[in-house]
């Protein structure tokens, strides 16, 4: 990030514990020389004469880095007009008052922190700053909301699920609004939220490349089969297009494109990637652009957008196209499942398998085979996970999203009590099936029933994988 951004300096403090790379210029705020310099500086705002260039709406407000699907951080250049439009829309929609208190708990390296920091400050509301890392501790968050009289808080859906299981969550009656974004919001979480808290819940959507959020929806209860990401915010256009960039009809899936004032300038010093993702807008004025989100969505009959998943999350196995989110919803619908995730693993080249992960509700004991049977009642055979691992908790990224790369790999073995091969042909056929399935042994009576080996590399030895 420092190499790409090439900042003129890095603002830090003496006990930060961070060793900066050679050649980086630090500005140590609590160093004696810096303290002396600050004492003589004017408290007035900077003037254009003091800047390198006059400040206007098209000037960059910040560069924030996002890894996206590639894992390589890329800096997104966001202009003042984009984030100002986003903040003013939020104030108009939610009407923050001077007696409101916003909890700032998102790490500053993630774009949600931008509105957490600045929204209360532009209207004179209170800003409550959580301790570093506190956003991942639901008990601490609940306690802070109560003690500091927080009225407004943001959750990534994965973290909201965990928070709602915290007994103290029900004591957060002072909340006036709760905002979710960053992941798909499951309908069962919306229903659980309204059972625990008497406050409005809003589902917001937006990539870092478009000034935090570009659409919103107030969650209803019962939530139904899916939670929409809603309608666009001010000065924003949302297009649902097919592969030929033509709009698709209501109810038909397509890729979501974003245009309007909140669009970022592009990726810092990455012209090729910028040209690939920020493309010409055929529906706008000459020279205007739109951003390819890579998200699969559809319009519903009410004129709202429903999120279906990532286009690169769509998988095709044995000739069938599979939506992983659909399987996750089925597993999460089990009464003893608190959280669920499904991924396609290819731990051996060419051997793709659906693997599910489930976290039990408090006091529940989950059986992997029972979860597979539960899934089989709702989805076709080809969508039933080959294995389900039961975990104490799903791994999360630093900003609270599901860390799919950290999900443990199962090891498959035949659960075979059948007869041994009786002829050379049966022996050869069983050996071929065992080789293809990656198990030690297959009997002539087996019919695709496999279990997870007890020695799986599961991160939750207290729960285990349930095999």
Secondary structure as GFF3:
##gff-version 3
##sequence-region A 1 467
A	DSSP	alpha_helix	2	5	.	.	.	ID=ss1
A	DSSP	beta_strand	10	12	.	.	.	ID=ss2
A	DSSP	beta_strand	26	28	.	.	.	ID=ss3
A	DSSP	alpha_helix	32	39	.	.	.	ID=ss4
A	DSSP	three_ten_helix	48	50	.	.	.	ID=ss5
A	DSSP	beta_strand	60	66	.	.	.	ID=ss6
A	DSSP	beta_strand	74	79	.	.	.	ID=ss7
A	DSSP	alpha_helix	80	94	.	.	.	ID=ss8
A	DSSP	beta_strand	101	104	.	.	.	ID=ss9
A	DSSP	alpha_helix	112	123	.	.	.	ID=ss10
A	DSSP	beta_strand	126	129	.	.	.	ID=ss11
A	DSSP	three_ten_helix	134	136	.	.	.	ID=ss12
A	DSSP	alpha_helix	138	147	.	.	.	ID=ss13
A	DSSP	beta_strand	152	155	.	.	.	ID=ss14
A	DSSP	alpha_helix	157	165	.	.	.	ID=ss15
A	DSSP	three_ten_helix	167	171	.	.	.	ID=ss16
A	DSSP	beta_strand	177	180	.	.	.	ID=ss17
A	DSSP	alpha_helix	187	196	.	.	.	ID=ss18
A	DSSP	beta_strand	200	205	.	.	.	ID=ss19
A	DSSP	three_ten_helix	208	210	.	.	.	ID=ss20
A	DSSP	beta_strand	215	218	.	.	.	ID=ss21
A	DSSP	beta_strand	231	232	.	.	.	ID=ss22
A	DSSP	beta_strand	236	241	.	.	.	ID=ss23
A	DSSP	beta_strand	254	260	.	.	.	ID=ss24
A	DSSP	beta_strand	266	267	.	.	.	ID=ss25
A	DSSP	alpha_helix	271	277	.	.	.	ID=ss26
A	DSSP	beta_strand	278	280	.	.	.	ID=ss27
A	DSSP	beta_strand	289	299	.	.	.	ID=ss28
A	DSSP	beta_strand	305	310	.	.	.	ID=ss29
A	DSSP	three_ten_helix	311	313	.	.	.	ID=ss30
A	DSSP	beta_strand	315	317	.	.	.	ID=ss31
A	DSSP	beta_strand	320	322	.	.	.	ID=ss32
A	DSSP	alpha_helix	324	332	.	.	.	ID=ss33
A	DSSP	beta_strand	337	348	.	.	.	ID=ss34
A	DSSP	beta_strand	351	360	.	.	.	ID=ss35
A	DSSP	alpha_helix	368	376	.	.	.	ID=ss36
A	DSSP	three_ten_helix	381	383	.	.	.	ID=ss37
A	DSSP	beta_strand	387	391	.	.	.	ID=ss38
A	DSSP	three_ten_helix	404	406	.	.	.	ID=ss39
A	DSSP	beta_strand	412	414	.	.	.	ID=ss40
A	DSSP	alpha_helix	424	437	.	.	.	ID=ss41
A	DSSP	beta_strand	450	452	.	.	.	ID=ss42
###
